[in-house]
Each structure stands twice: as structure tokens, then as C-alpha cells.
Amino acid sequence: MRRRSWMWILWPSFLVGAATSATVFAFVDPLDIEFLGYISASRQQVYAGGFFLFWLMSALSSALTLHMAPRGIILDEFGDPVND
């Protein structure tokens, strides 16, 4: 995969992961969350885990969108083909 494709995937998914994490943890206290009924984690662990989970989910969504996008010749603003 080209470097530009990685930026098309990772940067928007980072922003979505940050926004989703902020929104979710504005309503949910991480200390109230218990995993498997008895495993508890610190606030920082839940914040970090939640952010990386949201980032991964949105990165997979962006990658799938890029994979399904139509492929063709990339043209610049003058109609000439662009070579990467």
C-alpha cells in the first residue's frame, strides 16, 4: 500500500477515535466499568484502551472504504496523469 493511502486511513480514523473516545467517556465513568464481571482497571488504562479500540474500528472502516473505492488513473488539475 502506498504511503499516501496510509495517511488517508490513519489520520481521519485518529480524529474519529479521539472524538468518539471523548464523547463516550463524557457519559461513562471508567471506574464503573468492570471486565468479565470482576476485573477492574484504572482510569488511564480504560481511556487508552477505549481510544485505541475506537481508533482501530474507524481505521478498519476507512481501510475498507479505500479498498472498495474505484481505481483509475489519477489526474492533476490540468488533466495530466500523476505518477506516484
C-alpha positions in Angstrom: 0.0 0.0 0.0 1.3 3.5 -0.8 2.3 5.9 1.9 -0.5 8.3 0.9 -3.0 5.6 1.4 -1.9 5.0 4.9 -2.4 8.7 5.7 -5.9 8.5 4.1 -6.7 5.7 6.5 -4.9 6.7 9.7 -5.4 10.4 10.1 -9.2 10.5 9.7 -9.5 7.4 11.9 -7.3 9.1 14.6 -9.6 12.1 14.6 -12.8 9.9 14.8 -11.2 7.8 17.5 -10.4 10.9 19.6 -13.8 12.4 19.2 -15.6 9.1 19.9 -13.4 8.5 23.0 -14.2 12.0 24.3 -17.9 11.6 23.7 -18.1 8.1 25.3 -16.1 9.0 28.4 -18.0 12.2 28.9 -21.0 10.0 29.8 -19.3 6.9 31.2 -17.0 6.8 34.2 -14.1 4.4 33.6 -14.1 3.3 37.2 -17.6 2.0 36.9 -16.5 -0.4 34.1 -15.6 -4.0 35.1 -14.4 -6.5 32.5 -15.8 -10.1 32.8 -17.6 -9.1 36.0 -14.6 -8.9 38.3 -11.6 -7.4 36.5 -11.3 -3.7 37.1 -8.8 -1.3 35.5 -7.5 2.2 36.3 -8.9 5.3 34.5 -5.9 5.7 32.3 -6.0 2.1 31.2 -9.6 2.3 30.2 -9.1 5.7 28.5 -6.2 4.4 26.5 -7.8 1.1 25.7 -11.0 2.8 24.6 -9.2 5.3 22.4 -7.2 2.5 20.7 -10.3 0.4 20.2 -12.2 3.3 18.7 -9.2 4.2 16.5 -8.8 0.6 15.3 -12.5 0.3 14.5 -12.5 3.5 12.5 -9.2 2.6 10.8 -10.7 -0.7 9.6 -13.7 1.3 8.3 -11.5 3.7 6.4 -9.4 0.9 5.0 -12.5 -0.9 3.8 -13.8 2.2 2.2 -10.4 2.8 0.4 -10.3 -0.8 -0.7 -13.8 -0.6 -2.2 -13.2 2.7 -3.9 -13.0 2.7 -7.7 -9.5 2.6 -9.1 -8.4 4.6 -12.1 -5.8 7.0 -13.4 -5.2 9.9 -11.1 -5.2 13.2 -12.9 -4.0 16.6 -11.8 -5.9 19.8 -12.2 -4.8 20.1 -15.8 -5.9 16.6 -16.8 -2.5 15.1 -16.9 -1.8 11.7 -15.3 0.1 11.8 -11.9 2.8 9.3 -11.3 3.5 8.4 -7.7 
